[in-house]
Amino acid sequence: MAEIHWFPGHMKKALINVEEKIKLVDVIVELLDSRAPLSSLNDDLAKLIQNKKRVIVLSKTDLADIEQTKKWLEYFKKNNDLVIDLDLSKPNSGKIISNCVARVGKPIWDKQKAKGMKPQPIKTMIIGIPNVGKSSLINRFAKRSAAGVENKPGFTRGQQWIKVSNEFVLLDTPGILPMNYENKKKAMNLALLGSIREDILPIEDMCRDLLDFLKFHYPDSLKARFDIENIDNFEDAINGICERRKLLSNGTYDLQRAYKLLLTEFKNGLLGQITLEWL
C-alpha cells in the first residue's frame, strides 16, 4: 500500500486556525476513538497543544472491546492530566465532560479568585480527527443541537464559539487528519472506522484487512452475524456473506455489495464490540 495522503483544503485552514486560537484556550478536550486510540492521535495537533491542560476522552466505548478500553485508559493515564472513557449516546455524558473540564480548569478559577476577580468561563477547545464524536460531545455538553452531527468524515467545516453556561465556552473545530500516514496500518484503521473516506483505499483491501483481524481476534463475531463457518479463506467468507444475505447480480455473487455491507456493519457496531488496536 502506498503512503496515504488525505488533507483537504478545509483541514489545512482549520489547522492554521487552531494554531492561531490555541493561545486563547484554557483547556483542550481531545477525543480518541476507543477502537483505535493510537491511530486517532494527530501528531500535528499534539505539537500545538502540548503546553495546555488537557482532557483525553476515549469515545465510542459502546462499540469497543470493554477489556481493551480499560487497558487503553491505564496507558494514557500515565502521561496526561485526565483521561476518561465516554459513551456519547448516554444523556449523562455532558455532565461527565463538564465535571472533567471544571476539574482540570479549577486552578485557573482559583488564580482569578486570588486576584479578587470574578471567575471567567473556561475557554475549552474540542479537537480530534474526523468522525470521532466531537459534535455529539458538544451537543451533550451544551445541552442542545449546537453542532451538526453526521456519520462521515469532514462534516464539520468551520469553527465556532459555543456558550455552554456561565462556567464554560467551547470552541468547536473540524476533524483534522495529519497530512499523510507513513504508518499504513494507522491509515487502514481510520478508513475502517470511517475517519478517512472509504474511497481513499481499495475496498477489497479494507475487507481483507478487516477479515484477517477478525478471524484472529473475534472469530465468533463473523460466524454469529453472518451465520458462516468458513472464515479462514477470504473468498469463501465473502461468498458466504453473499449467500446468506442473498447478494446476487445476474445470478452471481455481488462482491462489491458484500464488501460495503461488511464495512458498514463493522463501523456501526453490528459485529459486536471490537477494538482494532490491542495492548
CORGIGI-V844576 format. One record per residue. N is the residue number from 1. RES is the residue in one letter. PHI is phi in whole degrees, 0 to 359 (* if undefined). OMEGA is omega in whole degrees, -180 to 180 (none if undefined). BURIAL is # if it has 16 or more other ideal C-beta (glycine too) atoms within 10 Angstrom, else .. Layout:
N | RES | PHI | OMEGA | BURIAL
N | RES | PHI | OMEGA | BURIAL
This chain:
1 | M | * | -180 | .
2 | A | 288 | 177 | .
3 | E | 301 | -174 | .
4 | I | 267 | 176 | #
5 | H | 243 | 174 | .
6 | W | 206 | -175 | #
7 | F | 217 | -179 | .
8 | P | 302 | -176 | .
9 | G | 303 | -178 | .
10 | H | 293 | 178 | .
11 | M | 289 | 178 | #
12 | K | 298 | 178 | .
13 | K | 297 | -180 | .
14 | A | 296 | 179 | #
15 | L | 297 | 177 | #
16 | I | 296 | 180 | .
17 | N | 294 | 177 | #
18 | V | 298 | 180 | #
19 | E | 299 | -179 | .
20 | E | 289 | -173 | .
21 | K | 262 | -176 | #
22 | I | 300 | -178 | #
23 | K | 290 | 179 | .
24 | L | 274 | -170 | .
25 | V | 262 | 178 | #
26 | D | 268 | -174 | #
27 | V | 227 | 175 | #
28 | I | 256 | 170 | #
29 | V | 249 | -178 | #
30 | E | 251 | 179 | #
31 | L | 265 | 174 | #
32 | L | 235 | 177 | #
33 | D | 288 | -175 | #
34 | S | 296 | 178 | #
35 | R | 280 | 178 | #
36 | A | 203 | -173 | #
37 | P | 298 | -179 | #
38 | L | 291 | 177 | #
39 | S | 295 | -179 | #
40 | S | 283 | 179 | #
41 | L | 290 | 178 | #
42 | N | 250 | -177 | #
43 | D | 297 | 178 | .
44 | D | 297 | 178 | .
45 | L | 289 | -178 | #
46 | A | 301 | 180 | .
47 | K | 294 | -177 | .
48 | L | 283 | -171 | #
49 | I | 253 | -170 | #
50 | Q | 297 | -179 | .
51 | N | 259 | -178 | .
52 | K | 256 | 171 | #
53 | K | 297 | -172 | #
54 | R | 221 | 169 | #
55 | V | 248 | 176 | #
56 | I | 261 | -180 | #
57 | V | 245 | 171 | #
58 | L | 276 | -174 | #
59 | S | 266 | 176 | #
60 | K | 57 | -180 | #
61 | T | 293 | 178 | #
62 | D | 292 | 180 | .
63 | L | 258 | -172 | #
64 | A | 257 | 175 | #
65 | D | 296 | -174 | #
66 | I | 301 | -178 | .
67 | E | 294 | 178 | .
68 | Q | 292 | 178 | #
69 | T | 299 | 177 | #
70 | K | 301 | 180 | .
71 | K | 293 | 179 | .
72 | W | 292 | 176 | #
73 | L | 300 | 179 | #
74 | E | 296 | 179 | .
75 | Y | 300 | -176 | .
76 | F | 283 | -180 | #
77 | K | 294 | -178 | .
78 | K | 293 | -172 | .
79 | N | 231 | -176 | .
80 | N | 223 | -176 | .
81 | D | 298 | -177 | .
82 | L | 206 | -178 | #
83 | V | 229 | 178 | #
84 | I | 224 | 169 | #
85 | D | 252 | -171 | #
86 | L | 212 | 171 | #
87 | D | 265 | -174 | #
88 | L | 289 | 177 | #
89 | S | 279 | -178 | .
90 | K | 270 | -176 | .
91 | P | 300 | -177 | .
92 | N | 278 | -178 | .
93 | S | 295 | 178 | #
94 | G | 296 | 179 | #
95 | K | 296 | -180 | .
96 | I | 298 | -178 | #
97 | I | 290 | 176 | #
98 | S | 299 | 180 | #
99 | N | 296 | -179 | .
100 | C | 293 | 180 | #
101 | V | 296 | 178 | #
102 | A | 297 | 180 | .
103 | R | 295 | -180 | .
104 | V | 289 | -177 | #
105 | G | 273 | -177 | #
106 | K | 305 | 178 | .
107 | P | 302 | 178 | .
108 | I | 292 | 177 | #
109 | W | 297 | -179 | #
110 | D | 300 | -180 | .
111 | K | 294 | 179 | .
112 | Q | 294 | 178 | .
113 | K | 296 | -180 | .
114 | A | 297 | 178 | .
115 | K | 270 | -180 | .
116 | G | 80 | -179 | .
117 | M | 268 | 171 | .
118 | K | 283 | -180 | .
119 | P | 305 | -179 | .
120 | Q | 266 | 177 | .
121 | P | 303 | 177 | #
122 | I | 287 | 180 | #
123 | K | 276 | -172 | #
124 | T | 242 | 176 | #
125 | M | 250 | 177 | #
126 | I | 261 | -179 | #
127 | I | 229 | 177 | #
128 | G | 160 | 178 | #
129 | I | 285 | 179 | #
130 | P | 300 | 171 | #
131 | N | 62 | -179 | #
132 | V | 258 | 177 | #
133 | G | 111 | -177 | #
134 | K | 299 | -178 | #
135 | S | 296 | 177 | #
136 | S | 296 | 179 | #
137 | L | 297 | -179 | #
138 | I | 298 | -179 | #
139 | N | 294 | 175 | #
140 | R | 289 | -179 | #
141 | F | 296 | -176 | #
142 | A | 275 | 178 | #
143 | K | 60 | 176 | .
144 | R | 196 | 179 | .
145 | S | 277 | -178 | .
146 | A | 275 | -178 | #
147 | A | 228 | 178 | #
148 | G | 292 | -180 | .
149 | V | 232 | 175 | .
150 | E | 205 | -174 | .
151 | N | 275 | 174 | .
152 | K | 204 | -178 | .
153 | P | 290 | 173 | #
154 | G | 81 | -177 | #
155 | F | 286 | -180 | #
156 | T | 277 | -173 | #
157 | R | 254 | -174 | .
158 | G | 253 | 175 | .
159 | Q | 242 | 179 | #
160 | Q | 209 | 173 | .
161 | W | 275 | -178 | .
162 | I | 234 | 177 | #
163 | K | 281 | 180 | .
164 | V | 269 | -179 | #
165 | S | 195 | 175 | .
166 | N | 288 | -178 | .
167 | E | 260 | -173 | .
168 | F | 222 | 162 | #
169 | V | 232 | -176 | #
170 | L | 244 | 169 | #
171 | L | 249 | 176 | #
172 | D | 278 | 177 | #
173 | T | 227 | 175 | #
174 | P | 295 | 174 | #
175 | G | 295 | -176 | #
176 | I | 235 | 176 | #
177 | L | 258 | 170 | #
178 | P | 301 | -177 | #
179 | M | 297 | 177 | .
180 | N | 204 | 178 | .
181 | Y | 239 | 175 | #
182 | E | 288 | 177 | .
183 | N | 278 | -174 | .
184 | K | 294 | 180 | .
185 | K | 295 | 178 | .
186 | K | 297 | 179 | #
187 | A | 299 | 179 | #
188 | M | 296 | 179 | #
189 | N | 302 | -178 | #
190 | L | 291 | 175 | #
191 | A | 294 | 179 | #
192 | L | 295 | -180 | #
193 | L | 277 | 179 | #
194 | G | 91 | 179 | #
195 | S | 273 | 170 | #
196 | I | 245 | -179 | #
197 | R | 306 | -177 | .
198 | E | 299 | -177 | #
199 | D | 282 | 176 | .
200 | I | 287 | -180 | .
201 | L | 242 | 177 | #
202 | P | 300 | -174 | .
203 | I | 295 | 178 | #
204 | E | 293 | 178 | .
205 | D | 299 | 179 | .
206 | M | 298 | -180 | #
207 | C | 292 | 177 | #
208 | R | 297 | -180 | .
209 | D | 297 | -179 | #
210 | L | 296 | -179 | #
211 | L | 295 | 177 | #
212 | D | 299 | 180 | .
213 | F | 291 | -176 | #
214 | L | 294 | -177 | #
215 | K | 292 | 178 | #
216 | F | 271 | -173 | .
217 | H | 262 | -176 | .
218 | Y | 223 | -175 | #
219 | P | 298 | -177 | .
220 | D | 292 | -179 | .
221 | S | 295 | 179 | #
222 | L | 291 | -177 | #
223 | K | 296 | -178 | #
224 | A | 288 | -176 | .
225 | R | 288 | -174 | #
226 | F | 252 | 180 | #
227 | D | 55 | 178 | .
228 | I | 237 | -178 | #
229 | E | 260 | -175 | .
230 | N | 273 | 179 | .
231 | I | 245 | -178 | #
232 | D | 285 | -180 | .
233 | N | 255 | -175 | .
234 | F | 301 | -176 | .
235 | E | 297 | 180 | .
236 | D | 295 | -179 | .
237 | A | 295 | -180 | #
238 | I | 294 | 177 | #
239 | N | 298 | 178 | #
240 | G | 296 | 177 | #
241 | I | 296 | 178 | #
242 | C | 301 | -177 | #
243 | E | 292 | -178 | .
244 | R | 293 | -178 | .
245 | R | 263 | 178 | #
246 | K | 55 | 179 | .
247 | L | 267 | -176 | #
248 | L | 234 | 175 | .
249 | S | 219 | -178 | .
250 | N | 55 | 175 | .
251 | G | 83 | 178 | .
252 | T | 241 | -180 | .
253 | Y | 297 | 179 | #
254 | D | 268 | -174 | #
255 | L | 296 | -179 | #
256 | Q | 298 | 178 | .
257 | R | 294 | 178 | .
258 | A | 294 | 178 | #
259 | Y | 301 | -178 | #
260 | K | 296 | 179 | .
261 | L | 297 | -179 | #
262 | L | 301 | -178 | #
263 | L | 294 | -180 | #
264 | T | 294 | -178 | .
265 | E | 290 | 174 | #
266 | F | 294 | -176 | #
267 | K | 300 | -178 | #
268 | N | 270 | 175 | .
269 | G | 80 | -177 | .
270 | L | 282 | 176 | .
271 | L | 268 | -179 | #
272 | G | 112 | -179 | .
273 | Q | 276 | -170 | #
274 | I | 231 | 176 | #
275 | T | 244 | -176 | #
276 | L | 276 | 179 | #
277 | E | 245 | -177 | #
278 | W | 253 | 171 | .
279 | L | 257 | none | .
